[in-house]
Amino acid sequence: MAVLLTRLAAACSFANRSLTTRWAEVQVDQFSLGDAETFKLRYLVDESCWDGKQDGAVIMYTGNEGPITDFAENCGFLWDLAGSVQGVVVFVEM
């Protein structure tokens, strides 16, 4: 088990993360049929652990009250998980 974790850590690690900032246009009120108001939702993506397969895992963190960059800088465990499943890491600012 230790050998496996060591290999995973070398391939995909918090220190080698490569976050890209992206934006999605989303509705403010998703339950109202008459309100079409939108806002830009920021999210961070790191595909450095992903093996390129279409059915890969997504390790997602939905932020709380604070900048999503603060959580991304202090959440190394997600890269451990992503490395073990060759997945994409996503941080969504809520």
Contacts in CASP RR format, 6 or more apart in sequence:
PFRMAT RR
TARGET T0000
AUTHOR 0000-0000-0000
METHOD contacts of the structure
MODEL  1
MAVLLTRLAAACSFANRSLTTRWAEVQVDQFSLGDAETFKLRYLVDESCW
DGKQDGAVIMYTGNEGPITDFAENCGFLWDLAGSVQGVVVFVEM
5 80 0 8 1.000
8 80 0 8 1.000
8 83 0 8 1.000
8 84 0 8 1.000
9 80 0 8 1.000
11 49 0 8 1.000
11 83 0 8 1.000
12 48 0 8 1.000
12 49 0 8 1.000
12 79 0 8 1.000
12 82 0 8 1.000
12 83 0 8 1.000
12 86 0 8 1.000
13 79 0 8 1.000
14 76 0 8 1.000
14 79 0 8 1.000
14 80 0 8 1.000
16 48 0 8 1.000
17 46 0 8 1.000
17 48 0 8 1.000
17 72 0 8 1.000
17 79 0 8 1.000
17 89 0 8 1.000
18 46 0 8 1.000
18 47 0 8 1.000
18 48 0 8 1.000
19 44 0 8 1.000
19 45 0 8 1.000
19 46 0 8 1.000
19 72 0 8 1.000
19 89 0 8 1.000
19 91 0 8 1.000
20 44 0 8 1.000
20 45 0 8 1.000
20 46 0 8 1.000
20 47 0 8 1.000
21 42 0 8 1.000
21 43 0 8 1.000
21 44 0 8 1.000
22 42 0 8 1.000
22 43 0 8 1.000
22 44 0 8 1.000
22 45 0 8 1.000
23 40 0 8 1.000
23 41 0 8 1.000
23 42 0 8 1.000
23 43 0 8 1.000
24 40 0 8 1.000
24 41 0 8 1.000
24 43 0 8 1.000
25 38 0 8 1.000
25 39 0 8 1.000
25 40 0 8 1.000
25 41 0 8 1.000
26 38 0 8 1.000
26 39 0 8 1.000
26 40 0 8 1.000
26 41 0 8 1.000
27 35 0 8 1.000
27 36 0 8 1.000
27 37 0 8 1.000
27 38 0 8 1.000
28 35 0 8 1.000
28 37 0 8 1.000
28 38 0 8 1.000
28 39 0 8 1.000
29 35 0 8 1.000
29 37 0 8 1.000
41 92 0 8 1.000
41 93 0 8 1.000
42 68 0 8 1.000
42 93 0 8 1.000
43 68 0 8 1.000
43 90 0 8 1.000
43 91 0 8 1.000
43 92 0 8 1.000
43 93 0 8 1.000
44 68 0 8 1.000
44 69 0 8 1.000
44 72 0 8 1.000
44 90 0 8 1.000
44 91 0 8 1.000
45 88 0 8 1.000
45 89 0 8 1.000
45 90 0 8 1.000
46 79 0 8 1.000
46 82 0 8 1.000
46 88 0 8 1.000
46 89 0 8 1.000
46 90 0 8 1.000
47 88 0 8 1.000
49 79 0 8 1.000
49 82 0 8 1.000
49 83 0 8 1.000
49 86 0 8 1.000
49 87 0 8 1.000
49 88 0 8 1.000
49 89 0 8 1.000
50 56 0 8 1.000
50 82 0 8 1.000
50 86 0 8 1.000
50 87 0 8 1.000
50 88 0 8 1.000
51 86 0 8 1.000
51 87 0 8 1.000
52 86 0 8 1.000
53 86 0 8 1.000
56 85 0 8 1.000
56 86 0 8 1.000
56 87 0 8 1.000
56 88 0 8 1.000
57 82 0 8 1.000
57 85 0 8 1.000
57 86 0 8 1.000
57 87 0 8 1.000
57 88 0 8 1.000
58 87 0 8 1.000
58 88 0 8 1.000
58 90 0 8 1.000
59 78 0 8 1.000
59 81 0 8 1.000
59 82 0 8 1.000
59 85 0 8 1.000
59 87 0 8 1.000
59 88 0 8 1.000
59 89 0 8 1.000
59 90 0 8 1.000
60 89 0 8 1.000
60 90 0 8 1.000
60 91 0 8 1.000
60 92 0 8 1.000
61 71 0 8 1.000
61 72 0 8 1.000
61 75 0 8 1.000
61 78 0 8 1.000
61 89 0 8 1.000
61 90 0 8 1.000
61 91 0 8 1.000
61 92 0 8 1.000
62 92 0 8 1.000
62 94 0 8 1.000
63 71 0 8 1.000
63 91 0 8 1.000
63 92 0 8 1.000
63 93 0 8 1.000
63 94 0 8 1.000
64 71 0 8 1.000
64 94 0 8 1.000
66 93 0 8 1.000
67 93 0 8 1.000
68 91 0 8 1.000
68 92 0 8 1.000
68 93 0 8 1.000
71 91 0 8 1.000
72 91 0 8 1.000
75 91 0 8 1.000
78 89 0 8 1.000
79 89 0 8 1.000
82 88 0 8 1.000
82 89 0 8 1.000
END
